Amino acid sequence: MRTGELEHRYGPKVHILDSPVLATWLARIGSPETPIPELRPLLRHIYEALLLAAIAGEFPTREAEVPTRMMQVTEHGVFRGRILDRSQEVVIACLVRAGVLPSEICYEVLCRLLDPSKIRIDYLSMSRSLDAEGRVTGTKDSGLKIGGPIKDAVLLIPDPMGATGGTVARTLEIYRELDLGPARKTLALPMISTPEFFRRLIAGFPDLEIYTGRLDRGLSPPEALSQPPGTHPEERGLTDNQYIVPGAGGVGEVLTNAWV
């Protein structure tokens, strides 16, 4: 476990950021008292923080010598140290619709840090498939716009709500089925996650790194809540209809004001 991360028992691939600033933004974005115009700026703050944590932990670096403006005064005006390798390719898997704004935020930040020509966004349109009782039974693909291979790139999946893990799992399966990899690293960036999300993805995709701003396990029994996350087998954060508790309540719908 790294500094600034919550202690847990899910394994080294799960990073639950332990930040009161991030927790404040997440509490506000889920509150019914937060006006709709404030949601997008809040999401921007949240995803910039998530992405920067993932970049610091996972992206390649190199030794650099960068002359500064102080070279006009002294020959010692050169910065020497480790910086990001700006040549690293990044592919952002944009999951329509809740993932559109997070993907665009990640794209903008990455373009300020790396070579913009090495960054692209792929678009994957998916939706939950439901049974007659409204329970989630799977994920339906309705459209793909993928710009090419992801081999040796960092693949980012900024899907805001880590509920069942089905959408992230299906995204990884699509790239695998199209034989577009392997990626150098694959990073999921849900702003809120559940124990069910972690368990499914850890079991099915052992190379996936997960960075999240909050773990929600509000439907766990008291004995589970009294132990470190990832310890108790009955720990859970999803309703029978696979909605997160406490969660944030329909992020995709709220952001677009389209309740379908």
SEROMAR-241743 format. One line per field, with one value per residue: residue number from 0; residue in three letters; z, y, x of N, C-alpha, C in turn. Coordinates in pm, whole numbers, padded with zeros to 5 digits. Layout:
BEGIN
num: (NUM, ...)
residu: (ALA, ...)
n.pz: (Z, ...)
n.py: (Y, ...)
n.px: (X, ...)
ca.pz: (Z, ...)
ca.py: (Y, ...)
ca.px: (X, ...)
c.pz: (Z, ...)
c.py: (Y, ...)
c.px: (X, ...)
This chain:
BEGIN
num: (0, 1, 2, 3, 4, 5, 6, 7, 8, 9, 10, 11, 12, 13, 14, 15, 16, 17, 18, 19, 20, 21, 22, 23, 24, 25, 26, 27, 28, 29, 30, 31, 32, 33, 34, 35, 36, 37, 38, 39, 40, 41, 42, 43, 44, 45, 46, 47, 48, 49, 50, 51, 52, 53, 54, 55, 56, 57, 58, 59, 60, 61, 62, 63, 64, 65, 66, 67, 68, 69, 70, 71, 72, 73, 74, 75, 76, 77, 78, 79, 80, 81, 82, 83, 84, 85, 86, 87, 88, 89, 90, 91, 92, 93, 94, 95, 96, 97, 98, 99, 100, 101, 102, 103, 104, 105, 106, 107, 108, 109, 110, 111, 112, 113, 114, 115, 116, 117, 118, 119, 120, 121, 122, 123, 124, 125, 126, 127, 128, 129, 130, 131, 132, 133, 134, 135, 136, 137, 138, 139, 140, 141, 142, 143, 144, 145, 146, 147, 148, 149, 150, 151, 152, 153, 154, 155, 156, 157, 158, 159, 160, 161, 162, 163, 164, 165, 166, 167, 168, 169, 170, 171, 172, 173, 174, 175, 176, 177, 178, 179, 180, 181, 182, 183, 184, 185, 186, 187, 188, 189, 190, 191, 192, 193, 194, 195, 196, 197, 198, 199, 200, 201, 202, 203, 204, 205, 206, 207, 208, 209, 210, 211, 212, 213, 214, 215, 216, 217, 218, 219, 220, 221, 222, 223, 224, 225, 226, 227, 228, 229, 230, 231, 232, 233, 234, 235, 236, 237, 238, 239, 240, 241, 242, 243, 244, 245, 246, 247, 248, 249, 250, 251, 252, 253, 254, 255, 256, 257, 258, 259)
residu: (MET, ARG, THR, GLY, GLU, LEU, GLU, HIS, ARG, TYR, GLY, PRO, LYS, VAL, HIS, ILE, LEU, ASP, SER, PRO, VAL, LEU, ALA, THR, TRP, LEU, ALA, ARG, ILE, GLY, SER, PRO, GLU, THR, PRO, ILE, PRO, GLU, LEU, ARG, PRO, LEU, LEU, ARG, HIS, ILE, TYR, GLU, ALA, LEU, LEU, LEU, ALA, ALA, ILE, ALA, GLY, GLU, PHE, PRO, THR, ARG, GLU, ALA, GLU, VAL, PRO, THR, ARG, MET, MET, GLN, VAL, THR, GLU, HIS, GLY, VAL, PHE, ARG, GLY, ARG, ILE, LEU, ASP, ARG, SER, GLN, GLU, VAL, VAL, ILE, ALA, CYS, LEU, VAL, ARG, ALA, GLY, VAL, LEU, PRO, SER, GLU, ILE, CYS, TYR, GLU, VAL, LEU, CYS, ARG, LEU, LEU, ASP, PRO, SER, LYS, ILE, ARG, ILE, ASP, TYR, LEU, SER, MET, SER, ARG, SER, LEU, ASP, ALA, GLU, GLY, ARG, VAL, THR, GLY, THR, LYS, ASP, SER, GLY, LEU, LYS, ILE, GLY, GLY, PRO, ILE, LYS, ASP, ALA, VAL, LEU, LEU, ILE, PRO, ASP, PRO, MET, GLY, ALA, THR, GLY, GLY, THR, VAL, ALA, ARG, THR, LEU, GLU, ILE, TYR, ARG, GLU, LEU, ASP, LEU, GLY, PRO, ALA, ARG, LYS, THR, LEU, ALA, LEU, PRO, MET, ILE, SER, THR, PRO, GLU, PHE, PHE, ARG, ARG, LEU, ILE, ALA, GLY, PHE, PRO, ASP, LEU, GLU, ILE, TYR, THR, GLY, ARG, LEU, ASP, ARG, GLY, LEU, SER, PRO, PRO, GLU, ALA, LEU, SER, GLN, PRO, PRO, GLY, THR, HIS, PRO, GLU, GLU, ARG, GLY, LEU, THR, ASP, ASN, GLN, TYR, ILE, VAL, PRO, GLY, ALA, GLY, GLY, VAL, GLY, GLU, VAL, LEU, THR, ASN, ALA, TRP, VAL)
n.pz: (00000, -00088, 00022, 00109, 00033, 00106, 00354, 00277, 00179, -00078, -00250, -00433, -00674, -00649, -00578, -00350, -00309, -00040, 00047, 00195, 00053, -00201, -00110, -00019, -00259, -00386, -00211, -00249, -00520, -00520, -00371, -00338, -00299, -00439, -00697, -01044, -01235, -01099, -01110, -01328, -01307, -01058, -01127, -01298, -01120, -00965, -01153, -01252, -01022, -00978, -01217, -01209, -00986, -01082, -01300, -01167, -01030, -01225, -01485, -01726, -01666, -01723, -01711, -01722, -01866, -01847, -01970, -01798, -01768, -01618, -01731, -01862, -01673, -01533, -01600, -01466, -01463, -01510, -01499, -01359, -01344, -01279, -01511, -01670, -01933, -02228, -02468, -02438, -02545, -02521, -02486, -02455, -02338, -02405, -02252, -02353, -02190, -01954, -01929, -02103, -02042, -01827, -01986, -02171, -01998, -01902, -02143, -02201, -01984, -02021, -02268, -02192, -02059, -02199, -02533, -02753, -02995, -02943, -02812, -02792, -02826, -02794, -02876, -02713, -02714, -02481, -02289, -02001, -01982, -01886, -01673, -01635, -01380, -01347, -01283, -01341, -01610, -01783, -02031, -02311, -02636, -02850, -03037, -03179, -03200, -03271, -03278, -03359, -03291, -02947, -02859, -02654, -02557, -02290, -02159, -02069, -01870, -01795, -01641, -01455, -01242, -01053, -01039, -01093, -01244, -01496, -01734, -01760, -01776, -02015, -02194, -02191, -02291, -02554, -02676, -02659, -02814, -03065, -03111, -03050, -02876, -02676, -02421, -02272, -02007, -01823, -01699, -01482, -01394, -01186, -01016, -00789, -00622, -00570, -00346, -00496, -00757, -00741, -00678, -00902, -01118, -01035, -01026, -01294, -01452, -01395, -01445, -01445, -01323, -01069, -00991, -00761, -00618, -00401, -00188, -00174, 00042, 00155, 00210, 00358, 00630, 00985, 01103, 00889, 00820, 01034, 00991, 00801, 00461, 00212, 00362, 00479, 00375, 00318, 00251, 00083, -00171, -00344, -00452, -00510, -00767, -00869, -00809, -00665, -00316, -00060, -00296, -00583, -00737, -01035, -01220, -01496, -01600, -01456, -01534, -01803, -01804, -01902, -01863, -01934)
n.py: (-00120, 00220, 00549, 00770, 00610, 00404, 00153, -00191, -00522, -00616, -00661, -00581, -00451, -00281, 00047, 00258, 00578, 00787, 01059, 01356, 01579, 01481, 01312, 01500, 01630, 01411, 01354, 01582, 01564, 01359, 01450, 01544, 01810, 01952, 02181, 02128, 02270, 02271, 02018, 01928, 02084, 01974, 01704, 01733, 01817, 01583, 01385, 01483, 01459, 01177, 01082, 01199, 01071, 00808, 00840, 00917, 00682, 00480, 00548, 00558, 00699, 00925, 01023, 01365, 01667, 01999, 02312, 02622, 02951, 03079, 03032, 03254, 03393, 03226, 02944, 02726, 02704, 02476, 02234, 01915, 01592, 01346, 01304, 01266, 01026, 01159, 01042, 00827, 00629, 00665, 00529, 00609, 00461, 00547, 00532, 00548, 00665, 00793, 00794, 00985, 01264, 01227, 01098, 01297, 01488, 01348, 01325, 01596, 01663, 01480, 01565, 01794, 01697, 01489, 01393, 01518, 01395, 01129, 01041, 00914, 00885, 00623, 00521, 00357, 00232, 00126, -00051, -00140, -00464, -00575, -00779, -00885, -00796, -00580, -00628, -00631, -00808, -00829, -00683, -00481, -00429, -00153, -00001, 00078, 00270, 00242, 00329, 00182, -00036, -00119, -00193, -00182, 00063, 00271, 00182, 00348, 00342, 00535, 00499, 00620, 00497, 00227, -00036, -00322, -00410, -00506, -00349, -00253, -00500, -00600, -00412, -00466, -00724, -00673, -00539, -00748, -00949, -00829, -00846, -00644, -00583, -00668, -00418, -00190, -00117, -00144, 00054, 00109, 00367, 00431, 00661, 00601, 00292, -00057, -00346, -00569, -00496, -00486, -00757, -00902, -00802, -00836, -01112, -01182, -01031, -01015, -00843, -00588, -00257, -00071, 00243, 00435, 00674, 00634, 00380, 00214, 00041, 00005, -00175, -00377, -00615, -00527, -00653, -00685, -00421, -00346, -00442, -00430, -00318, -00564, -00791, -00938, -01193, -01132, -00871, -00596, -00370, -00324, -00295, -00521, -00462, -00382, -00123, 00129, 00165, 00381, 00539, 00759, 00810, 00776, 00901, 00933, 00999, 01233, 01409, 01448, 01514, 01344, 01103, 00819)
n.px: (00084, 00055, 00163, -00098, -00305, -00590, -00593, -00636, -00759, -00762, -00555, -00247, -00306, -00517, -00602, -00710, -00778, -00693, -00803, -00906, -00985, -01061, -01264, -01445, -01525, -01645, -01854, -02006, -02076, -02256, -02464, -02807, -02851, -02666, -02632, -02713, -02545, -02301, -02199, -02040, -01793, -01712, -01676, -01463, -01257, -01240, -01163, -00923, -00766, -00775, -00658, -00400, -00293, -00284, -00110, 00127, 00179, 00200, 00293, 00563, 00891, 01171, 01520, 01608, 01742, 01682, 01711, 01664, 01515, 01702, 01946, 02028, 02157, 02332, 02540, 02461, 02193, 02014, 01767, 01782, 01661, 01400, 01142, 00817, 00799, 00749, 00691, 00528, 00259, -00096, -00417, -00750, -01033, -01341, -01642, -01955, -02245, -02178, -01905, -01805, -01745, -01549, -01351, -01283, -01177, -00951, -00812, -00750, -00581, -00371, -00273, -00143, 00071, 00203, 00317, 00088, 00024, 00044, -00174, -00504, -00863, -01087, -01420, -01680, -01991, -02214, -02461, -02654, -02801, -03119, -03332, -03677, -03738, -03579, -03316, -02964, -02835, -02627, -02404, -02464, -02337, -02347, -02221, -01903, -01605, -01303, -00969, -00744, -00458, -00368, -00129, 00152, 00071, -00059, -00361, -00648, -00939, -01182, -01438, -01697, -01851, -01790, -01950, -02077, -01866, -01901, -01903, -01640, -01510, -01621, -01522, -01245, -01255, -01341, -01122, -00944, -01071, -01060, -00796, -00603, -00403, -00109, -00174, 00059, 00013, -00291, -00543, -00806, -01031, -01246, -01456, -01603, -01627, -01718, -01710, -01790, -01721, -01439, -01384, -01476, -01320, -01055, -01041, -01090, -00916, -00615, -00398, -00491, -00486, -00641, -00758, -00922, -01150, -01314, -01441, -01743, -01939, -02190, -02399, -02303, -02280, -02261, -02036, -01864, -01811, -01663, -01415, -01102, -01136, -01211, -01177, -01396, -01623, -01892, -01908, -02049, -02175, -02380, -02720, -03001, -03066, -02830, -02727, -02520, -02454, -02353, -02331, -02387, -02602, -02722, -02522, -02458, -02709, -02771, -02567, -02622, -02885, -03077, -03295, -03289)
ca.pz: (00000, -00099, 00101, 00050, -00006, 00214, 00380, 00239, 00157, -00215, -00324, -00474, -00796, -00616, -00512, -00301, -00263, 00093, 00041, 00239, -00054, -00297, -00044, -00016, -00393, -00415, -00133, -00311, -00650, -00498, -00289, -00413, -00278, -00527, -00823, -01165, -01297, -01027, -01122, -01424, -01245, -00957, -01195, -01348, -01007, -00926, -01251, -01256, -00908, -01004, -01324, -01166, -00899, -01167, -01377, -01077, -00989, -01329, -01615, -01732, -01650, -01774, -01663, -01816, -01840, -01910, -01941, -01752, -01803, -01542, -01815, -01900, -01561, -01494, -01674, -01380, -01467, -01578, -01414, -01383, -01260, -01348, -01561, -01748, -02070, -02309, -02588, -02406, -02608, -02432, -02547, -02358, -02377, -02364, -02243, -02370, -02191, -01831, -01941, -02204, -01979, -01768, -02091, -02226, -01895, -01906, -02268, -02187, -01891, -02084, -02374, -02130, -02000, -02296, -02673, -02790, -03110, -02894, -02728, -02868, -02756, -02860, -02824, -02700, -02666, -02414, -02195, -01921, -02019, -01764, -01679, -01611, -01248, -01346, -01242, -01449, -01654, -01869, -02100, -02454, -02721, -02956, -03134, -03147, -03288, -03216, -03373, -03396, -03186, -02818, -02823, -02588, -02504, -02163, -02183, -01958, -01874, -01692, -01620, -01321, -01136, -01050, -00973, -01110, -01320, -01625, -01846, -01773, -01824, -02157, -02268, -02205, -02381, -02691, -02727, -02673, -02928, -03187, -03118, -03063, -02769, -02542, -02376, -02177, -01881, -01832, -01577, -01465, -01307, -01137, -00903, -00676, -00651, -00473, -00331, -00608, -00870, -00722, -00683, -01039, -01207, -00988, -01065, -01438, -01522, -01290, -01477, -01440, -01206, -01041, -00908, -00731, -00516, -00283, -00181, -00113, 00084, 00250, 00240, 00429, 00771, 01077, 01126, 00774, 00827, 01144, 00948, 00684, 00334, 00145, 00458, 00510, 00252, 00293, 00221, -00043, -00190, -00451, -00431, -00596, -00905, -00902, -00789, -00556, -00191, -00081, -00437, -00620, -00796, -01176, -01265, -01639, -01622, -01401, -01614, -01934, -01780, -01987, -01771, -02007)
ca.py: (00000, 00342, 00662, 00835, 00510, 00337, 00014, -00288, -00659, -00656, -00691, -00465, -00386, -00191, 00169, 00340, 00701, 00830, 01204, 01428, 01671, 01399, 01267, 01614, 01647, 01297, 01372, 01688, 01524, 01268, 01511, 01604, 01954, 02014, 02222, 02062, 02338, 02247, 01879, 01912, 02125, 01877, 01586, 01769, 01808, 01443, 01306, 01530, 01398, 01034, 01059, 01235, 00964, 00693, 00873, 00912, 00545, 00377, 00589, 00555, 00825, 00924, 01129, 01477, 01793, 02101, 02448, 02716, 03091, 03122, 03019, 03389, 03447, 03134, 02818, 02622, 02713, 02359, 02136, 01775, 01505, 01253, 01356, 01167, 00997, 01221, 00963, 00715, 00633, 00642, 00512, 00626, 00393, 00632, 00452, 00636, 00808, 00846, 00807, 01083, 01377, 01182, 01069, 01424, 01547, 01276, 01362, 01731, 01659, 01407, 01648, 01893, 01628, 01403, 01433, 01502, 01305, 00992, 01016, 00905, 00839, 00528, 00534, 00231, 00256, 00007, -00029, -00257, -00544, -00599, -00876, -00828, -00733, -00467, -00669, -00631, -00943, -00825, -00558, -00486, -00339, -00095, 00073, 00093, 00347, 00214, 00388, 00099, -00121, -00062, -00259, -00099, 00186, 00265, 00187, 00406, 00323, 00625, 00477, 00680, 00418, 00089, -00112, -00468, -00441, -00564, -00263, -00258, -00635, -00611, -00328, -00541, -00836, -00623, -00520, -00880, -01016, -00765, -00872, -00512, -00563, -00625, -00285, -00187, -00120, -00116, 00122, 00149, 00484, 00463, 00755, 00527, 00148, -00149, -00473, -00657, -00449, -00534, -00904, -00951, -00764, -00899, -01253, -01201, -00954, -00997, -00738, -00458, -00171, 00006, 00362, 00483, 00778, 00595, 00246, 00213, -00095, 00043, -00283, -00482, -00631, -00454, -00721, -00657, -00281, -00330, -00498, -00362, -00357, -00681, -00899, -01017, -01246, -01077, -00727, -00565, -00231, -00318, -00342, -00634, -00411, -00344, 00018, 00145, 00227, 00497, 00577, 00899, 00818, 00810, 01005, 00957, 01067, 01369, 01492, 01478, 01547, 01254, 00993, 00699)
ca.px: (00000, 00133, 00120, -00214, -00404, -00660, -00553, -00738, -00712, -00796, -00435, -00166, -00354, -00627, -00554, -00822, -00714, -00738, -00786, -01025, -01027, -01135, -01386, -01537, -01581, -01733, -01976, -02085, -02130, -02367, -02568, -02918, -02851, -02568, -02697, -02663, -02430, -02176, -02156, -01930, -01667, -01673, -01624, -01330, -01164, -01225, -01088, -00784, -00697, -00760, -00562, -00265, -00246, -00251, 00010, 00243, 00206, 00209, 00348, 00710, 00965, 01309, 01608, 01605, 01813, 01600, 01758, 01563, 01543, 01819, 02065, 02071, 02233, 02437, 02542, 02405, 02047, 01960, 01701, 01815, 01578, 01311, 01015, 00743, 00840, 00644, 00665, 00439, 00127, -00210, -00549, -00858, -01156, -01452, -01764, -02070, -02235, -02122, -01761, -01763, -01677, -01422, -01253, -01236, -01090, -00823, -00745, -00696, -00468, -00260, -00216, -00056, 00185, 00270, 00306, -00052, 00007, 00051, -00293, -00628, -00983, -01177, -01557, -01751, -02127, -02265, -02569, -02689, -02918, -03195, -03439, -03811, -03741, -03487, -03182, -02865, -02798, -02509, -02371, -02490, -02260, -02430, -02141, -01762, -01519, -01171, -00875, -00631, -00402, -00329, -00004, 00253, 00012, -00132, -00505, -00722, -01085, -01237, -01581, -01707, -01912, -01743, -02058, -02060, -01745, -01935, -01867, -01494, -01475, -01657, -01427, -01120, -01282, -01350, -00987, -00884, -01134, -01012, -00652, -00541, -00306, -00146, -00135, 00170, -00057, -00434, -00582, -00945, -01039, -01380, -01448, -01659, -01622, -01778, -01637, -01825, -01641, -01302, -01374, -01494, -01211, -00932, -01045, -01091, -00814, -00515, -00301, -00558, -00466, -00761, -00745, -01057, -01155, -01392, -01501, -01876, -01981, -02293, -02492, -02231, -02319, -02173, -01908, -01778, -01770, -01567, -01287, -01047, -01200, -01157, -01156, -01515, -01684, -02026, -01896, -02116, -02215, -02478, -02857, -03037, -03069, -02693, -02696, -02424, -02498, -02439, -02329, -02408, -02735, -02744, -02430, -02474, -02836, -02764, -02477, -02681, -03025, -03154, -03323, -03322)
c.pz: (00000, -00005, 00030, 00000, 00117, 00230, 00345, 00215, 00015, -00299, -00380, -00599, -00771, -00534, -00477, -00241, -00133, 00105, 00090, 00135, -00156, -00237, -00038, -00152, -00425, -00335, -00197, -00442, -00634, -00421, -00373, -00397, -00368, -00659, -00944, -01228, -01226, -01050, -01216, -01369, -01136, -01020, -01251, -01236, -00972, -01024, -01272, -01141, -00928, -01107, -01281, -01070, -00981, -01248, -01289, -01041, -01100, -01457, -01613, -01721, -01712, -01708, -01768, -01768, -01917, -01873, -01897, -01796, -01726, -01617, -01862, -01794, -01526, -01574, -01593, -01381, -01547, -01475, -01456, -01288, -01345, -01387, -01634, -01885, -02163, -02434, -02562, -02474, -02506, -02516, -02436, -02412, -02319, -02368, -02242, -02282, -02067, -01840, -02036, -02140, -01907, -01872, -02149, -02127, -01897, -02031, -02255, -02096, -01956, -02194, -02319, -02073, -02101, -02435, -02719, -02907, -03068, -02815, -02816, -02778, -02846, -02796, -02828, -02638, -02610, -02324, -02117, -01985, -01890, -01783, -01644, -01476, -01237, -01298, -01363, -01482, -01741, -01929, -02249, -02526, -02829, -03056, -03086, -03249, -03228, -03320, -03409, -03279, -03057, -02772, -02774, -02539, -02362, -02197, -02057, -01978, -01765, -01682, -01477, -01211, -01147, -00974, -00985, -01173, -01460, -01743, -01869, -01827, -01972, -02244, -02293, -02298, -02527, -02750, -02748, -02795, -03061, -03207, -03135, -02961, -02786, -02512, -02282, -02034, -01907, -01697, -01581, -01364, -01268, -01020, -00776, -00715, -00539, -00454, -00447, -00732, -00859, -00740, -00825, -01126, -01164, -01034, -01215, -01512, -01424, -01319, -01468, -01310, -01191, -00949, -00886, -00618, -00390, -00297, -00110, -00085, 00186, 00283, 00310, 00572, 00863, 01098, 01010, 00781, 00938, 01108, 00829, 00556, 00269, 00235, 00468, 00383, 00219, 00271, 00087, -00047, -00295, -00405, -00523, -00742, -00948, -00905, -00662, -00437, -00104, -00223, -00459, -00693, -00938, -01230, -01413, -01670, -01574, -01488, -01747, -01924, -01875, -01909, -01845, -02005)
c.py: (00125, 00449, 00732, 00739, 00443, 00195, -00080, -00423, -00708, -00690, -00567, -00393, -00287, -00075, 00256, 00466, 00748, 00980, 01273, 01527, 01595, 01350, 01378, 01634, 01534, 01306, 01477, 01642, 01429, 01329, 01570, 01755, 02027, 02053, 02156, 02136, 02315, 02107, 01861, 01965, 02029, 01752, 01613, 01760, 01663, 01367, 01356, 01467, 01249, 01007, 01090, 01130, 00842, 00719, 00861, 00769, 00449, 00419, 00590, 00694, 00812, 01036, 01240, 01590, 01901, 02239, 02537, 02858, 03147, 03100, 03154, 03450, 03360, 03005, 02702, 02621, 02601, 02268, 01997, 01689, 01417, 01324, 01242, 01148, 01045, 01142, 00846, 00733, 00599, 00629, 00521, 00558, 00472, 00552, 00546, 00583, 00865, 00868, 00914, 01198, 01336, 01155, 01198, 01496, 01481, 01313, 01499, 01734, 01592, 01488, 01757, 01830, 01550, 01462, 01412, 01407, 01158, 00952, 01010, 00859, 00742, 00541, 00397, 00259, 00126, 00046, -00157, -00332, -00588, -00711, -00809, -00759, -00616, -00501, -00672, -00774, -00946, -00688, -00576, -00385, -00284, -00013, 00091, 00184, 00342, 00248, 00305, 00018, -00044, -00121, -00156, 00035, 00162, 00279, 00237, 00380, 00410, 00616, 00520, 00591, 00272, 00002, -00262, -00505, -00491, -00480, -00263, -00393, -00649, -00528, -00403, -00660, -00791, -00603, -00653, -00953, -00959, -00780, -00742, -00489, -00650, -00483, -00297, -00195, -00092, -00064, 00155, 00263, 00514, 00561, 00691, 00380, 00069, -00272, -00568, -00624, -00502, -00685, -00956, -00922, -00824, -01044, -01270, -01135, -00919, -00887, -00597, -00385, -00084, 00122, 00420, 00585, 00738, 00452, 00258, 00070, -00084, -00064, -00401, -00495, -00560, -00521, -00702, -00515, -00256, -00381, -00420, -00407, -00475, -00800, -00993, -01066, -01187, -00925, -00698, -00419, -00213, -00365, -00461, -00592, -00352, -00192, 00033, 00216, 00255, 00554, 00726, 00919, 00867, 00918, 01036, 01033, 01212, 01460, 01534, 01525, 01468, 01125, 00871, 00606)
c.px: (00087, 00080, 00003, -00320, -00463, -00610, -00668, -00674, -00746, -00673, -00368, -00213, -00467, -00572, -00675, -00762, -00777, -00713, -00913, -01075, -01112, -01266, -01490, -01604, -01679, -01862, -02065, -02148, -02248, -02482, -02680, -02925, -02751, -02634, -02632, -02545, -02297, -02120, -02038, -01797, -01619, -01613, -01485, -01226, -01134, -01137, -00946, -00705, -00673, -00651, -00420, -00207, -00204, -00125, 00134, 00280, 00243, 00281, 00501, 00771, 01103, 01388, 01613, 01695, 01738, 01654, 01641, 01601, 01664, 01949, 02116, 02161, 02354, 02428, 02485, 02252, 01984, 01894, 01743, 01733, 01489, 01182, 00942, 00805, 00729, 00610, 00569, 00303, 00019, -00336, -00652, -00982, -01273, -01581, -01884, -02184, -02169, -01972, -01713, -01686, -01549, -01313, -01196, -01145, -00953, -00744, -00679, -00574, -00347, -00194, -00125, 00071, 00268, 00258, 00162, -00075, 00007, -00075, -00416, -00742, -01057, -01315, -01626, -01887, -02183, -02380, -02593, -02805, -02985, -03296, -03572, -03821, -03644, -03348, -03088, -02825, -02673, -02489, -02393, -02402, -02351, -02352, -01999, -01695, -01379, -01066, -00754, -00579, -00377, -00196, 00097, 00200, -00038, -00280, -00575, -00871, -01146, -01389, -01612, -01759, -01870, -01841, -02032, -01927, -01772, -01891, -01716, -01450, -01505, -01564, -01297, -01139, -01286, -01211, -00916, -00939, -01087, -00862, -00573, -00431, -00182, -00102, -00015, 00116, -00205, -00480, -00731, -00950, -01183, -01369, -01504, -01665, -01690, -01688, -01664, -01743, -01499, -01293, -01384, -01371, -01078, -00927, -01029, -00976, -00701, -00412, -00361, -00523, -00591, -00727, -00884, -01052, -01229, -01442, -01634, -01917, -02094, -02394, -02424, -02283, -02219, -02038, -01812, -01725, -01669, -01429, -01233, -01116, -01130, -01135, -01274, -01584, -01821, -02023, -01962, -02158, -02321, -02615, -02884, -03045, -02935, -02670, -02614, -02487, -02375, -02439, -02346, -02540, -02741, -02655, -02447, -02601, -02831, -02679, -02537, -02826, -03116, -03175, -03375, -03204)
